[in-house]
Amino acid sequence: MIGLNNFRTEDFVNIAPGKQCRVSSSHPKWGRRYSASSLVDEGLDVEYAIHTLPEKRPFWEIDLGKDYEVKYIVIYNRSNFEDRCLPLVICGSSSDAEFTFTKIGIIDFPFGNDRDGSQVIVPVRGGSFKKIRIESSETTLHLRHIKILVEQQDFNLRNAAKFFQISKFDKELIKNDNIKTYQGSSDSVVIDALHVNTSQRLGNFLICVANAVAVAQFFNIPKVYIDQDRSFTEKYYPTVIEQKAGVALYTTDRNFPKNECVFSYSFWRLRIFPHLLTKKDDKNMGLRLLRDASYSFIFKHLMPPVVFFQPSEGRSSKSITVHFRSGDVFASAGKIPSSYVQPPLAYYKLCVEHAVNFGVDEIIIVYEDINNPCVNTFKDWVDSIGIKSKFLSSDLESDAREIQSSQRLICGFGTFAPLLAAMGQNLTDIYFFRRELFPEFFENNVRVHLVEDCAATYIESGHWKNTREQRDIMIQYPVSNLVVTR
């Protein structure tokens, strides 16, 4: 038994009010004023709410309607005669065997002599219960109030599952995909807002936000929150950053309005919505997207304020931007992302030559660092062909600004460059190596050029180990093995 000051009551929901209750008998003089349900009425403040006849093993029982993982049962005794009904035996039964009761706890000491707050809190360990019964081993049962507490998260996730028309959330997904709920404590099955809860790098983070917006549109949820420290739009904080197509995007410090039930999720793989997703597709890096969602509209018209940058100035209208992915792909320590095989030097050369045929007269090279072996060699090659060039490797904001301002973009393998470009207002052409990524994210007027490995001898996806041999292959792979197919 514990006291209320040992845990935060806001972490729990009292699910007893409004549930069906019954009592073994009601004393014609002392118990007739109130019904069995009065014992869980939050607004009733009386000396006692039930009073049975003298009988053998009198009881009070509540039917919760379904199984709940009850955490605590709070029992308030009457404010006098506090030892008359002792010992009290607390039992529970599940929906599988609702007439077979299991003992949860026993109270064998007097309590209730302080009407303002004397109570006993019974911890419930193990199992879920549909019915809770409180029995007296003596002849009379009289109690003032009872609360049945479940965890706020458990309660709200049940409601969220109903809202999304899912039977239940898998416990592993709750843990691995950062599923939580905030606020909301009523029985109404309503989600007022979504919250993107992820630590993904910027490119993947944008996919998570786009997925959240698509889910919000599908289920008519009016708000999507993103963490303030994940947005570059600090000048908008904490107000709305964009509102179109029925969805408003907000930044947040996670102090959500008290009257909102907010569903928090990573929105990375959308694994809780398998019945609503597209088929697995290599073009989307194995990710499945929400069926029938207009991702190109989301990226073009809703997403830009999420990483709001002023457009880059002073570039030629016939320029092309080349982005080299580096970072963790070429790290000397830590986990190497084996599927992020970067294109060979020959790919970048071939794309530039292809673009020059259409009048390109300036090359803007954006790179994270020079650990990608193609960077320095490509710089030398660009200098040798005499095309005006600019090399940029500074902060994230500057690099992202250049990519978002691109008219033409040559991408390495990853989400950062193509997704920023999809949010830009100028993109006309984009180049990919071996496979087009996220075609759903680009509007129809964007020309997609694909460079294929005709020899099929380049490093396979899933086999990247960042060895010296593989880095040499990146530099030496012949242009003759590649072809621009469109």
C-alpha positions, 0 to 999 in steps of 0.5 A: 500500500502506498500514499498518493504523494509517491507518484504523479497523479497526472500520469494516470487516468481514472477510468471508473466514472460512467462504468456499470457498477453493482452492489450485493445489497443496499441498506434500506435506511443508510444505503438507499440514497445513492446507487452502486455507481455513486461510489465512482462519481467524481462530483459526489462528496459524502460520508459514504456512497454505498452501505450494504445490509448486514450479510455474509461477504458483501461486495461492490463490483465495477465492470470496466467494459473491456480489459484494462491494465489497471495500475492502482485502485484507490479506496476511500473509506467512510470517515467513521467506523473505519475498521468495521468492514475490515479486512477488505479483499480486492479481486479482479477478473479478465474478459476471458474468465470474467466470473473467475476472480483473482485476489489483487490485494487485501487491506487489514488495517483501519483507514478513513478517519480523515475525511479530507483525504484518507485513502489506501492505494492498492498497486495492481501487478500483472494482468489486465482486468475487466471487472474489479470486486471489493469484498468485506470479510465482515457483515457490512460494507460501506465506502466513500469513493473508489478510483481505478487508475490506468497509465495515461499512455496505456489509456490514450494508446487504446483510444488512438488505436481505435481512432486509426482503426487498428486493433492494438499497437504492437509493444515492440513498435511502441518502443522502437517507433517512439509511439506516445500520447500527450494530454487527453483523458476522456473516453472520446476517441479523438486525435487532435494533433500529430507530433513528429517524434524522431532524431533522423538526419535532415533528409529522413526527417523531411520524409517523417514530416511529409508522412505525418502530413499525409496521415493528418490529411487522410484522417482529417487531423488539423495539426502537425507538430514538429520539435522547435529544435528540428526546424529552422523557422525560429522566427515563426516559433511558437506560431503556425508555420504553414497552413494549407490543404486542411493541415497546419504545421506548428513548432513545439517545445512539447508543452502541448495544449491541455485540451488536445490529445496529441499522438506522437510517432516517428512517422518514418516507416509508418509500420502501424498503418500496413493496410494503408501503404504502398508496396515496398519499392526500391525507388523509395529506399525500402520505405512504404508510403501512404497510398493515394497521398499527394506527396509532390503537393506536400513537398512543394507547398507545405514542406518548404517552411519546415526548413525555410531558407532564403534562396541563394543569389548570384547564380546563373540561370543555366547552372547545375548543382552537384551534391556529394554525400559523405559524412557517416558513409565514409567514417573511419569509426562507427557503424557504416551504412552498407546500403548507402553506396555512393556513385563513382566519379564517372557518374558525375562526369557523365551527368555534367557532360549531358547537362552541358549539351543543354547549355549549362555554363556553371557548376556549383559543387556542394559537399559535406567533407572531402572524405568522399574520394570523388570530391577532390578528383572531381574538382580537378576535372572541373578545373580542366574542362574550363567551366565556371565553378563554385565549391561550397562546404560550410554549414548545413543551412548554406548547403541546404540553401544552394540545393533548394535553389537548384534548377538542375541537380546531380544527386549522390545516394541519399535523401538529403539533396533530392528532398530539399530539391523537391521542396524548391521552387526552381527545379527542372532537372534531377539526376540519379544513379542506378535508381530514381529515388522517391518519384512521388515527391516530384511534380510532373514538370521535373525531368528525371534523368537516370544513369544506369550501370550497363556493365552491372559490375559496380559495388552493390547496395548493401555491400558498402564497407568503406574499404580502400579497394571500394574507394579506389573503385569509385575513382577508377570505374570507367565512364564506358560502363554507364549510360544516361537512359533518360 
